Amino acid sequence: MLLSNGSLFFVGEGRMNGLYFLDTRFISNLKLEIPAKLINSYASLSKAVFTYQGDNFMAVREVKLEDAYEEVLHLYGRGHVKVRYTFEVPMEDIFEVRGFGKVKLQRSVSLEGRKFRYRGRDGIIRELEVETNMEFLGNEVVKDVNLENFKEETLYLRLKPRTSLNVQFPRPPRLELRIKTNITWLDSLLKRALKEILSISVKTPDGLVPFAGLPYFAAPFGRDAIITSLFLLPWYPEFARGTLKFFSKFQGKVENPRNEEEPGKIPHEVRFGELSISQLLPFHPYYGSVDATPLYVILAGEYLKWTGDRELIEELRGILTRAVDWILAKLREGYITYTPGILKNKGWKDSAEGIPDEDGKPAKPPIALVEVQGYAYKALLYSAEMGLTSHDSKYLLKEARKLKKRFNRDFKVGKYYGLAIDGDGRVIKVVASNMGHLLFTGIVENGKGIEERLMEEDMLGRWGIRTLSSREKAYNPFSYHNGSIWPHDNAIISWGLEEPWEVTKRIFMACRVLKSLPEFYAGVDSKVPLVPSRSNYPQAWSSASLFGLMRTLMRNEEISIKLFNGSQSSKDLEA
């Protein structure tokens, strides 16, 4: 069971079990003890229902997550039934739960009435209020129930976490599906995807901002929020507006090696737990990505194209100018590069093994990722063409042309492009999905070679384009980034494909089989997509990738006719 509602989420089992709010685990090991067996269950992202059978009674347990975690237990039958809930109140940081950073604090949580209370090293007070009609005994609540024939007995337990943080992030408003096709099951998938996105989005003073995903990434992530907002832009521009404004407040101002802050840089993530706010871990905010900044500028340009909202762009002009300053400063050194920090890799494939060389070993830093240079080119073009910054447009176009010329000289490997340039200045000739992101940026001189390479069988599998060719030494279809299939990766690639139908169809089919799209699934041609345990769900950019793919289909007139007018060819998708 996994329930989600904005910044509040609950995980039913496993190491991550418990109730979380703003990067803190308030409750862990919540258990119901009742003399009955579980006979049926149902769970969605907002509610779960369990049915139990005892000797002389039955119980229906309803669990839901709104502004609090709430259980309602309905008992039917006769005789005596003892009900007991037990739980722990650790008030621990999510990084401690994950075992990240090797920091573990000893805490003293006080109990005042029915409120558990803890003041952290960050000065923030975190409270958990317990409401129940059972007997409250601290870390347990109990009730002896004498059931009478034909009468229902109802018990409830409500757990309400709060903090003294000046940000609380209420849940977002309900949004209706603003797109309709002629395929019923596709409409259902889009509707579910929207619910998934809203379940991990919050309403900030700046507008709607999607969190990245559950359970590890329930926080604002720059790259994830930007890509999610790009996918949603034609129908839900409020996400782009909220994301642009929210992350502008955290733009880097100084050089700080500890959290990798640099002037003009857009954060990788912003955490609100005790370890981050107290700076025991440098995640409030953390700047360890090299793609969030150019993607931020691209989002601003796309937002202006779709909405015509020049007023917001003028409000953000200083932010966008400093973001482009950061890009230009990096390009003066040749390319946007990175060296390992808290994260070993700092593009979207940020796992330790995510950027391998031809021998299957980690690439030698500093590393210049192929897709990031494409993002930088697109950011410079948009800034020049749409007047996003205070820079001279002719100067920006000149810098963009220079980047394009040397990029096509340095990164090209035959008809396709290498994964990166390593610390020796050598192009890594590994075949990976990263080069597919170049197609929508316009930096490549001829994208046909990339498209042909991605369509070969070692890259294009039954359920989409793999992150890494099956011919590479580092290939592992069950890994995080070295051969698995990521829906958002495929959606971005589809934007630049001349023939996007095969890729688009495969992701839609995977979603139809799975009923939704997790963070990633295995890059094998199995009968159904195989989802490794490490894959997060819900994941904002995975759910939003369905909308990103719809953008692709709308771009292609022939496919749009197939999909929306119900011609005979639309049977391809049904098949």
N, C-alpha and C positions, 0 to 999 in steps of 0.2 A: 504494500500500500504506500503510495506517495501522493500526498495532497499538497496543493499549492495555491496561494492567494497573495500575489504581489511579493512583499518582503517577508512574508510568513510562510513557512512550509514545514511539512511533517513527513518523516520517513519511518515506515513501520518496523523494519527489521534490519539486521546487519550492523556493521561497525558504525555506520552513519545514522543509526536509528535515533529518533527524537524529534522535538519541536524546536525549530530555529526561527530567530527573528533578528535581522540586522547583524548577521555573522556571529550570533551567539546561540549555543545550544542551551535552552532553558530547561528542557525536560529530556530525560533519557530513560530507557528500559521501562517504559509504561506497559503494565500488564494487567489484564483482567483475569481474575480467578473466579470461576463459576462452575458448579457441578454439572457440566453439560458438554456435549461435543459439538464442534463446528460442523454444520451440514451444508451450508451454502454461503456464498459471499459474492459481492459486487463492488467494484471500485471505479471511480472516475477521478479526474483531477480535483474535483471540489467536494466529493462525498463518497463514503464507503458504507456498505450495509452488510452485516454478518448475521446469520441465523444459527441459533444453537438449540439442541434438543437435550433435555434431561429426562429423568424417570417419569416425572409427573408434570413437567412444564416445558415451555419453549420460550426463548428469548430472542428479541430482535435488537441488535446493536447498531445504532446509526452514528456515524462519525462525520463531522463536517468542519470545514475551516473557513471562517469568515474573518471577523476581527479578533477571534480567539479560536482555540481548539476546543471543540465541544463534542461530548459523547452523550447520547440519550439511550438508555437501556429500557426496553419495554418487556415486561414479564407477564406471561399468561399461563394459567394452570391452577394447581392447588398444592398446598403443603408448604414446608419451610425451605427457603433458599437463602444461602449466605453468599453475598456478593462482596468482592474485595478488589480494589484497584491499588496497585503499588507503583511508585515511580521515584526517580531520583531528580534532584535539581542541581546540576553541576555548574551552571552559569559559565561554561567554558567556551573559549574562542573556537570558531570552526577550523582554524589552522591547527589547533591542538587535536581536534577530533581526527583530522586528516593525517596527523603526524608530520605536517610540513613545517620546516623551520627549526625543529628540535627544541622548541620552547614549551615548557610545561609549568604552569603556575599552581601554587597551593592557595585555595580560596576558603574563606569562612563566610558561609551564607547564613544570615539570620532569619528567624521566623517571628513575625509580628502579627498576631491574630491569624488571618489566613493569607498573609502575604510573605513570600520569601523575598529577601532583599539582599543585594550585594552592591557595594561601592568598589569599582575597579581601580586599578592603578592609573587609568586614564581619567579618573574623577567622575566617570559616568555611573549613575545609579541604575541598576537593572533590577526589575521587580517581576515577580510572578504571583498573580492573584488567583486563588482557588475558590470557585463557587460550586456548591454542591448541595443536594438535599440528603446526602448521606452523612455519616459521622466522620468528621475530619480528625485524623490522628497524625498530622504532619506529613510524612512521606507515604501515607496510605489513607484511603477512605473506605469505610466498610458499611454494610447495611444487612441486617437480618430481616428478611421479608417473609411474612406469612401470607401466602396467596390464598384467596378465596375463589371458589368456582365462578367462572364467567366474568371475573373482574380483572382489569389490567392494573399493574403497578408500574409506575414510571420513575426511573432514577436518572439523574443527570450529573455530569462532571464537566465543568468549564474551566479552562486554563488560559489566563489572559496575561501575556508578556508585555512589558512596557520598558522603556528606557527614558532617561532624561536628556537624550540627544536632541539637538534642535532640528533634526530631520526625522520624520516618522514615516514618510512615504505611504500615504493611503493608497488603497487599491484603485485601479483605473476605472473609468466609467465603462459601462457596457457598450460595445460597438456592434452594429449589425454588419452582415456580410455585404459588401458594396460591389460585388462582382457576381455575375451569373453566367453559366455556360448552358449548353443543351444536353449535358451529361449529368444525370442525377448523382451518381456516386462521386464524381469530381467536385460537384458543389458541396457534397457532404464532407469531403476531405478538406476543402478550403474553409468550411465553417468550423470544423474541428481544429484546424491549424490556427485559426484566429483565436479560438478559445485558449489554446495552448500558449500562444504569445501573450494574451492578456493575463493568464494565470501567473506569469513571471514578469509582468510589467508593473511599474509604479507611477503614480501621479506625483510629480515633483512640482515645486513652485515654478519651474521653467517649462513644464509640460510633461507629456508621456515619455518615459524612458524604459526600454526593455532591459531586463537583466539577461545574463548570458544563458544560464541553464542550471539544472538541478542534478545532483545535490551539491556539487563542488563549487559551482560558479553563480551562486545566487547573489549577484552584486552587479553594479554597472561596469561593463567592460567596453572600452572605447571601440576597439575593432568590431566586436560582436554587435554592439548597438548600432554602429554606423552601417554595417552590411545589412542587418535586419531592416533598418530604416530605408536603405536603398531599395530593397526588395518590395517594401510596402508602399513606396512613395506614390504611385499613381492613384491608390485608393485611400491611403491613410497617411497623409502628409504630416499629421500631428506628431507622429513618432519622429520624423526627421527634425521637425522644429524643436521638439523637446530635447532630443539628443544633441543638436547643435548648441542649444543654449546651456544645457546642463554641463557638458564637458568644457565649454568655454570658461566656466568658473574655476576649472582646475588646470588650465593651461600652464605649462612650465614657465617659471620666471627666472630661476637661477640655475647654476651648475651644482648638482648634488649627486655625487657618485653613489651614495648609499641607496637612494631610491631611483637613481638613473634619470633624475629630472634634468632638463635642459631648456633654455629659453625658447618659447614657441612650441614646445612639444605637447602633444595631446596624450593624456594618460592611457596606460594599458588597462588599469582597473582602479576602482575606488572601494575600499573596504571600511566597515564601520564597527568592527569588533574591538575588544579591549587591547589585543596585541598590536593592532595597527594604529589605533588612535594614540596609544601610549608610546608609539615608535619602537616597541620591542621588535616588531617586524615592520619593514618599510612599505606598507601597502595603503597608506592614507594620504595621498594616492601613490601608486607605483607606475613608473613610466617605461617599463621594459618592453616596448614594442617599437619597431621602426616603420610600421605601415599605418598606424592609426592617424598620424598627422597628415600625410597626403590623402588618405581616404576621407578625412574630415573635410578637406578642401573640395574633394570631388562631391561629397554629399551636399555641401553648400551650393555648388554649381547645379547639381541635379535638382535640388529643392527649388532653386530659382527658375529653372526651365519648366518644371511641372506646375508651380504655383504662381509665378510672377511676383512673389512677395519680396520686392526690393527693400522694403522697410526693415525686414529682419537682417538682410545682408548688410545694410548700412549700419545697423546696430552691432554687427559682428565684424565690421571692416578691420578694426584694429587686431582682433583675434586672428582673422584670416591672413592679414599682412604678416603677423609674427609667425604663423604656421608656415607661410611661404618663405619667410626669412630662414627658418630652420631647414627647409628643403634645399634652398640655394646654398646655404653654408655647407651642407653635406656634399652637394654636387661639386663644389669647388675642389673637393678632395678626389673627385672622380665619380664616385657613386655613393649612394646611401648604404652604409655598412654597419655592422655591429660586431661586438665581441661578447663572449659569455658573461652573464651577470647572475642574478638570482635565477633567471631563465637562461638556459644554455643557448636556445635559439629564440629569435625575436620577430619572426614573421608569423603567419597564421599556423604554420607547422612548428609549434614551439616546444614540442617534446624533446628530450635530450638526444634522441636518435633520429629526429625528424629530417635532418639535412645530411644525408650520407654522401660519400664520394663513390667513385667507381669500384673501389674495393670493399664497399659496404661499411666503411669506418666513418666516424663523424668528420665532417669537413673542417679543414683548418681555418681558424679565424685570422683576421677579420673577414666576415662573409658579406657579400653583396648579393642579395636574393634577386632572382630574375623578375618576379612579379612586382616587387617594390619599386624598381626603376620605371616600370610601366605606370604604376600609380603616380609617381612623381611627375612623369611626362603629362599625364592627363590633368593633374592638379595645376601645372603651369599653364596648359592650354586653356582650361576653364577660367583661371584667374585672369588671363590676358583677354580672352574673348568676351567675358561677361563682366569685367570690371569688378572682380570680387575684392581686390586689395588696393592699396595705395601705390603699388609699383607701376612703373611705366609698362604699358602693354607690349610695346615693341621690344623692350628689354627682355620681358618674360618669354616672348615668342622666340627670340634669338637664343636664349638659354635652352628652351625646349628643343629647338632644331639641333643645337650642339649635342644635347643629351641623346637624341634619337640617332644621330650619325655615329657617335662612338659606341652606343649600345649595340647597334646592328653589326658593328665591326667586332666587338669584344665577346658578345654572348652567343653569337650564332654558331651552330654546329651542323653544317650541311644545310638541310631544309628546316631544321627545327632549332630550338634554343636550349642551352644548358640550364641546369637548376640554379647555379650560382657561380660567382667568381670567388675563389678562396684567397687565403692570406698570401699565397705565392703569386697572385695575379693570374692564376690559371683557371680557365673555364671548366667547371665540373660537368662532364658530358652525360650525367645521369638523366634518364628520361622520366619526368615527373609531371604531374598535373599543373604545377605552378605556371608553366609557360602558357597554358590555356587562358590565364587571366589577362595576358597581354592583348588578347584579341579585341577586347572592348576599349582598350586605352588608346589605340591608334599608333603605338610606338613602333610596331613591326612594319617592315617595308612590304612584306608579302606574307599574309597569314595562312595561305593555303598549305604551306609545308607543315605548320603546327597542326592544323585541322586534320590533315592526312595522317600525321603521326599519332594523334590522339585516337583516331578511329581504328588503328590496328588492334588486333585481338589481345596483345599483351597489355593494352591500356583500357580498351573499352570492353567491359564485361557485361554479363547479363543484366546487372542492376545498376550500371552506370560506369563512369570513368574512374579508374583506380588512381589513388594518390601517387603510386609508384609503379613503374613497369614490372611485370612479372618476370622479366629477364634480368632485372638488376639483382646484385648480390644481397642487397639489404631487404629484398622483398619478403614481406610477411603479411599475408592478407588479413590476419587477425590483429595486427599491430594498430597503434593509434594513427600513425601517419605514413607508414611505409608499405602501402598496398591495400589499405582499406578504402572504402568509398564514402565520401562526405557529400550529402545532398547540397549544402551551400556552395561547395567547390564546383560541383556540376552546374549549378544555376548560374554562377558567375561566368564559367566557361561558355555556357550556352548563349550568353549575350553577344558574343563576338563570332559565333559559328555561322557560316553561310548556310549550312544544312544542319539545323539544330534538332530536327525531329527525332532522330534516334536516341540522342542523349535525353531529351525531354521525356520521351515516352518511357524510357527505362526508370527514371526517377518516379514518375507518376505510378508506374506499375509496382515499384517497390513499396510506395506509400499505400497503394490500394491493398496489397497483401498484408502489410504490417498494421494497417489502419491509421498510422501516423508515421512521422519521420524522427528517429532518434538522432543523436549527434553524428553517429557513423555506423556503418555495418560492414561486414567482412567482404573483401574483394574476391570472392569465389563465386563460381557459377552454380550455386546451389539451387534446389527447387524453390526454396523461399529464402529471402535475405536473412542471414545469420547475424544476430546482434550480440557482440561480446559484452561481458558484464561491465567493462569500463565505460561503455557508452552512456553519456548523460541523456536524460529525458525528463521533462521537456527541454528542448534546446531552441532558443529563440530563432537563430538564423537557419536552423533546419526546418522548423515549421514555416518560417517566412520564405524559404526557398521555393515553396509551391507558388507563392505570389511572384517571386522572381522569374520562375519558369513561365508563368502566364504573361509576364512582360515580354519574354522572348517570343512567345507564340503570337502576341499582338503585333510585334515588329514585322513578322513574316506574313505578308498578305495572303498567300496561298494557304498557310496553316490556319490563319484566323478564319478563313472561309470554311475550312474543314471543321473547325472546332465549334464555331458559333452559329453557322448556318445549317449544320446537320447534313452536309452532303454525304454521299456514299463513302468518301474517303475517311470520314471520321470514325468508321468502323475499325480502322487501324488501332485507334486508342482503346476501343472497347475490347479488341482482340488481345 
